[in-house]
Amino acid sequence: MEVSVRRDDAALTDLSGEWLTLWRKDPTASLFQTPQYARAAWETELGADQTLAVIEMKRGGSLVGLATATVDLDGTLRFLGNKEVTDYLGPISDVADRDAVASAFIAAVEELKWSRAELFGLTHDSGWPEALARAAKAAGHAVEEVQQDVCPRIAPLGTYEQYLASLDSKSRHEIKRKARRLEREGGPYTIRLSDRSRLEADLERFYEMHRSSTGPKGRFMHEDVAVLFTQIALAFEQEGWLRLTLLEREGKALAGMFSFAAKETWSVYNSAYDHTEGELAPGMVLMSETIRLAAEKGCEVFDMLRGDEPYKYRFGAVDVPLIELKVDRA
């Protein structure tokens, strides 16, 4: 296996064609591991001062593995992606190449000036936690595996009717009751998917609703984060991956769901609702309608991404552990 390390961000664009081809072959690779997300993350790294490394693994001239990494000024090595806004990370490869690519990655980063690695965002069933741990230990490094968080998912999703039937009667009744109450007390509403012609205005309304929240959620959508979301939205819209759903009444959005869809998986990245309408729970109604849309589009998995907020389990989601490897350099 031939391994090369590029430290210029031009690699994020130069490799995009081969990168996407490999990404499509990796059944566990998420949209957070595409060149489109990597470019958005690198260009809006929220003020971090980092060194970038793009590591290519080739066999017979064909790309068989790829990973992006950054090293902070304090010597911490991570995959490219801010921990606060990036859910899944890790190398990408064919499943059969996991160990070879993990070993090549650990060997390649030896030339970088790092003292500790925080390899987060690894799904427990991807094969990467085990492969990377084996490779790091073989190189003499000390490795600690911790559960970073959980990503609740609904899988298999099936049809919307099958999904509802999978819920307990209390949860099923609550979903229907909230929809009826919103229409009865708030008036008729519609569900809309944003498109290119309205995306800019829809994003501004989404940010406005987000900032109407109190506490940490309201502070989360500051200008730098909004720039990241906008870059992701524009890049993903070009590829057909963006799913920004809006619940509207008389042409005004009362709730928004910022999602992605690819590889038969619909992933909810973030949500917001108009807090002046909070008593009518438009956000919860939109979640159920977004699940309906995902089912109608044939998605097999509805992923609510990182975080164990109680509402996710009321919709029937089940935890998928997210793993982080803490590596002390030998």
BELFEN-V65494 format. One record per residue. N is the residue number from 1. RES is the residue in one small letter. SS is DSSP state (~ for helix, > for strand, _ for the rest). Layout:
n=N res=RES ss=SS
n=N res=RES ss=SS
This chain:
n=1 res=m ss=_
n=2 res=e ss=>
n=3 res=v ss=>
n=4 res=s ss=>
n=5 res=v ss=>
n=6 res=r ss=>
n=7 res=r ss=_
n=8 res=d ss=_
n=9 res=d ss=_
n=10 res=a ss=_
n=11 res=a ss=~
n=12 res=l ss=~
n=13 res=t ss=~
n=14 res=d ss=~
n=15 res=l ss=_
n=16 res=s ss=~
n=17 res=g ss=~
n=18 res=e ss=~
n=19 res=w ss=~
n=20 res=l ss=~
n=21 res=t ss=~
n=22 res=l ss=~
n=23 res=w ss=~
n=24 res=r ss=~
n=25 res=k ss=~
n=26 res=d ss=_
n=27 res=p ss=_
n=28 res=t ss=_
n=29 res=a ss=_
n=30 res=s ss=_
n=31 res=l ss=~
n=32 res=f ss=~
n=33 res=q ss=~
n=34 res=t ss=_
n=35 res=p ss=~
n=36 res=q ss=~
n=37 res=y ss=~
n=38 res=a ss=~
n=39 res=r ss=~
n=40 res=a ss=~
n=41 res=a ss=~
n=42 res=w ss=~
n=43 res=e ss=~
n=44 res=t ss=_
n=45 res=e ss=_
n=46 res=l ss=_
n=47 res=g ss=_
n=48 res=a ss=_
n=49 res=d ss=_
n=50 res=q ss=>
n=51 res=t ss=>
n=52 res=l ss=>
n=53 res=a ss=>
n=54 res=v ss=>
n=55 res=i ss=>
n=56 res=e ss=>
n=57 res=m ss=>
n=58 res=k ss=>
n=59 res=r ss=>
n=60 res=g ss=_
n=61 res=g ss=_
n=62 res=s ss=>
n=63 res=l ss=>
n=64 res=v ss=>
n=65 res=g ss=>
n=66 res=l ss=>
n=67 res=a ss=>
n=68 res=t ss=>
n=69 res=a ss=>
n=70 res=t ss=>
n=71 res=v ss=>
n=72 res=d ss=>
n=73 res=l ss=_
n=74 res=d ss=_
n=75 res=g ss=_
n=76 res=t ss=>
n=77 res=l ss=>
n=78 res=r ss=>
n=79 res=f ss=>
n=80 res=l ss=_
n=81 res=g ss=_
n=82 res=n ss=_
n=83 res=k ss=_
n=84 res=e ss=_
n=85 res=v ss=_
n=86 res=t ss=_
n=87 res=d ss=_
n=88 res=y ss=_
n=89 res=l ss=_
n=90 res=g ss=_
n=91 res=p ss=_
n=92 res=i ss=>
n=93 res=s ss=>
n=94 res=d ss=_
n=95 res=v ss=~
n=96 res=a ss=~
n=97 res=d ss=~
n=98 res=r ss=~
n=99 res=d ss=~
n=100 res=a ss=~
n=101 res=v ss=~
n=102 res=a ss=~
n=103 res=s ss=~
n=104 res=a ss=~
n=105 res=f ss=~
n=106 res=i ss=~
n=107 res=a ss=~
n=108 res=a ss=~
n=109 res=v ss=~
n=110 res=e ss=~
n=111 res=e ss=~
n=112 res=l ss=_
n=113 res=k ss=_
n=114 res=w ss=_
n=115 res=s ss=_
n=116 res=r ss=>
n=117 res=a ss=>
n=118 res=e ss=>
n=119 res=l ss=>
n=120 res=f ss=>
n=121 res=g ss=>
n=122 res=l ss=>
n=123 res=t ss=>
n=124 res=h ss=_
n=125 res=d ss=_
n=126 res=s ss=_
n=127 res=g ss=_
n=128 res=w ss=~
n=129 res=p ss=~
n=130 res=e ss=~
n=131 res=a ss=~
n=132 res=l ss=~
n=133 res=a ss=~
n=134 res=r ss=~
n=135 res=a ss=~
n=136 res=a ss=~
n=137 res=k ss=~
n=138 res=a ss=~
n=139 res=a ss=_
n=140 res=g ss=_
n=141 res=h ss=_
n=142 res=a ss=>
n=143 res=v ss=>
n=144 res=e ss=>
n=145 res=e ss=>
n=146 res=v ss=>
n=147 res=q ss=>
n=148 res=q ss=>
n=149 res=d ss=>
n=150 res=v ss=>
n=151 res=c ss=>
n=152 res=p ss=>
n=153 res=r ss=>
n=154 res=i ss=>
n=155 res=a ss=>
n=156 res=p ss=_
n=157 res=l ss=_
n=158 res=g ss=_
n=159 res=t ss=_
n=160 res=y ss=~
n=161 res=e ss=~
n=162 res=q ss=~
n=163 res=y ss=~
n=164 res=l ss=~
n=165 res=a ss=~
n=166 res=s ss=~
n=167 res=l ss=_
n=168 res=d ss=_
n=169 res=s ss=~
n=170 res=k ss=~
n=171 res=s ss=~
n=172 res=r ss=~
n=173 res=h ss=~
n=174 res=e ss=~
n=175 res=i ss=~
n=176 res=k ss=~
n=177 res=r ss=~
n=178 res=k ss=~
n=179 res=a ss=~
n=180 res=r ss=~
n=181 res=r ss=~
n=182 res=l ss=~
n=183 res=e ss=~
n=184 res=r ss=~
n=185 res=e ss=~
n=186 res=g ss=~
n=187 res=g ss=_
n=188 res=p ss=_
n=189 res=y ss=_
n=190 res=t ss=>
n=191 res=i ss=>
n=192 res=r ss=>
n=193 res=l ss=>
n=194 res=s ss=_
n=195 res=d ss=_
n=196 res=r ss=_
n=197 res=s ss=_
n=198 res=r ss=_
n=199 res=l ss=~
n=200 res=e ss=~
n=201 res=a ss=~
n=202 res=d ss=~
n=203 res=l ss=~
n=204 res=e ss=~
n=205 res=r ss=~
n=206 res=f ss=~
n=207 res=y ss=~
n=208 res=e ss=~
n=209 res=m ss=~
n=210 res=h ss=~
n=211 res=r ss=~
n=212 res=s ss=_
n=213 res=s ss=_
n=214 res=t ss=_
n=215 res=g ss=~
n=216 res=p ss=~
n=217 res=k ss=~
n=218 res=g ss=~
n=219 res=r ss=~
n=220 res=f ss=~
n=221 res=m ss=_
n=222 res=h ss=_
n=223 res=e ss=~
n=224 res=d ss=~
n=225 res=v ss=~
n=226 res=a ss=~
n=227 res=v ss=~
n=228 res=l ss=~
n=229 res=f ss=~
n=230 res=t ss=~
n=231 res=q ss=~
n=232 res=i ss=~
n=233 res=a ss=~
n=234 res=l ss=~
n=235 res=a ss=~
n=236 res=f ss=~
n=237 res=e ss=~
n=238 res=q ss=~
n=239 res=e ss=~
n=240 res=g ss=_
n=241 res=w ss=_
n=242 res=l ss=>
n=243 res=r ss=>
n=244 res=l ss=>
n=245 res=t ss=>
n=246 res=l ss=>
n=247 res=l ss=>
n=248 res=e ss=>
n=249 res=r ss=>
n=250 res=e ss=_
n=251 res=g ss=_
n=252 res=k ss=>
n=253 res=a ss=>
n=254 res=l ss=>
n=255 res=a ss=>
n=256 res=g ss=>
n=257 res=m ss=>
n=258 res=f ss=>
n=259 res=s ss=>
n=260 res=f ss=>
n=261 res=a ss=>
n=262 res=a ss=>
n=263 res=k ss=_
n=264 res=e ss=_
n=265 res=t ss=>
n=266 res=w ss=>
n=267 res=s ss=>
n=268 res=v ss=>
n=269 res=y ss=>
n=270 res=n ss=>
n=271 res=s ss=>
n=272 res=a ss=>
n=273 res=y ss=>
n=274 res=d ss=_
n=275 res=h ss=~
n=276 res=t ss=~
n=277 res=e ss=~
n=278 res=g ss=~
n=279 res=e ss=~
n=280 res=l ss=~
n=281 res=a ss=_
n=282 res=p ss=~
n=283 res=g ss=~
n=284 res=m ss=~
n=285 res=v ss=~
n=286 res=l ss=~
n=287 res=m ss=~
n=288 res=s ss=~
n=289 res=e ss=~
n=290 res=t ss=~
n=291 res=i ss=~
n=292 res=r ss=~
n=293 res=l ss=~
n=294 res=a ss=~
n=295 res=a ss=~
n=296 res=e ss=~
n=297 res=k ss=_
n=298 res=g ss=_
n=299 res=c ss=_
n=300 res=e ss=_
n=301 res=v ss=>
n=302 res=f ss=>
n=303 res=d ss=>
n=304 res=m ss=>
n=305 res=l ss=>
n=306 res=r ss=>
n=307 res=g ss=>
n=308 res=d ss=_
n=309 res=e ss=_
n=310 res=p ss=~
n=311 res=y ss=~
n=312 res=k ss=~
n=313 res=y ss=~
n=314 res=r ss=~
n=315 res=f ss=_
n=316 res=g ss=_
n=317 res=a ss=_
n=318 res=v ss=>
n=319 res=d ss=_
n=320 res=v ss=_
n=321 res=p ss=>
n=322 res=l ss=>
n=323 res=i ss=>
n=324 res=e ss=>
n=325 res=l ss=>
n=326 res=k ss=>
n=327 res=v ss=>
n=328 res=d ss=>
n=329 res=r ss=_
n=330 res=a ss=_
